[in-house]
Amino acid sequence: MRTAATLTLSLALLTACAAPPATDSTSTPEQITDTPPSGPTQGAESPSPEEERSETIAELEQQWPGAEDFIAHADANDWDYRTNRTHRGTDFWFGDDLLAIGYGLWSVDRINTAVEEGYSEHDWRDVLFETGVVSMIETSSEPLAPELVDLAVQTFAPELEEPLQQQIDAYHRGFSSGTHIVGQDIEAGTYTATARDGELFENAYWERTSTSGDIIANDFVGSAQSVTVTIASSDGQFTARGLGFWTRVD
C-alpha cells in the first residue's frame, strides 16, 4: 500500500505545472532548494503551454503509472475539477489545467491515511465528506467527486477500493438525527448513535411513533456515550435530536 510519504510530489513536478502553487503551499524551504530555478536557454525557444503540459504528464506517469490514462479520461469528460478543499495548500496542487488529478491524488492520500491509522467511524465520515464521495446535500445533477475519486483509487491505490466501499455502504445504511419515515427514508433495524471520543450526548431525545403520531417508545438522554434503538417495520416515524449520526448494527 502506498503510504502518505510516497504520495508526496516533488517540487520539480509542481514547478512544471501550468500555474504556480498557491501562496499557502506547504512546501518547505528545504524542498525549494532541491530544484534550482530554471529558464529558457539563451536563443532557445520557450516550450509552449501544450509542450509543458505534455512534459508534466509524462513525469506524472513515471511517478504514478496510470496518470496519463487518468488525465485523458478527465479531459474527455471535462473534469476541470475546482474546489476550495485543503488540497490546494498541499503538494497535490498542479495548477488550473491539472486540477482533476491533483484532487484525485489528494483524495487517495486522505483515504490511505484513514485506512493506515484505523480511523473511527466519525473520522471516516469526515473523510467521505471532505473528498466529496458522499454528501448530505441533495443535488439535481450527478456530483463529479464520487466518480473522480473512484477512478483515482482504482488507478493509483486499488487496495483501498474495498475499505472505502465498506465505509460508503455503512454511511448509506445509516442516517442523521431528525425525523424520518420508516420504510421510506430509513429501513427498520437496530441502529446506534455513538459520540466522538472524549465527548458525550447530553440533553438529547429520541422517539418511535406510529403513522398517526402516537408515541410507541421514547427516551430523554441526559448523558450518554452511545444510544441504541431498534426500529420496527410497523413504526411510522423515528425522530432523534442531538444524537448525531445513527449507524445500522444488525
Phi, psi and omega in degrees: 000137177293139175265169179301326181294319183285348179267008182273132181281151172279156180296332181300322179291321181295319182287346178271359185286167182289335179227150180290156178296156180298158184294339180265025181301148180271009177301140183262162177304325180296320179295320183296325182281348181295326184236109181292151179299145180229160179207175181296141178291146180308122177087350180271149179283139177289142179294147178287161177304323179296320179293319178298319180296317179298320179295319179297315180297321179297319178293321177297319180298324178294319183279323180231090178307131184107348183299321182297315179294322179300312182294322178298320177294319179298316179297316183296333181254014179056044179274072170266072192286117181251139182204154175260018178295168187290352183297340179294336178263021181237180179288359179267011177276123183247359187094164189304326188284342183232035183295326184300312182290326176299316179293321179297315180292322176299318180295318177300319179297317179296317181293318179300317179297319180298319180290312184295323184267002177062054183303149174287169181298325178295313181294324177296318179296324176300317180296317180299320179289316183299318181279348180082011179294325174230160180212144175275353184261125177281131179237152180283335180254156180290123181292147182280323190306315182301318180293319181294313181293321179300316179294321179298317179294315179300321186282314191255339181207067183300339178293346179270352184300312184295308179297326178294315181296324178299318180290323178295316179298317180299321179296315183288342176276347180256191180198160178270161178300153185145197177250128185230141177275125182288132182089348177240301178276321181224157178264155174296151180155184179257129184231149178233134171255127183238130179287157175296156180305131178082002180241168180226152165277129180228139179053044179258176184203147170217156176205144170256132182230158176282175179298335179271358176097001178288139181285123176271316178202148178202170179200137171265122185261104180287316180199125181201150174273331177207156180223133180239134181223138173258121181261125182274154179294339179277351178292152177269309182222159171229131181235137176219141177229132176074021183240013172064224186262137179256126181253132179287134185240356179256000000 
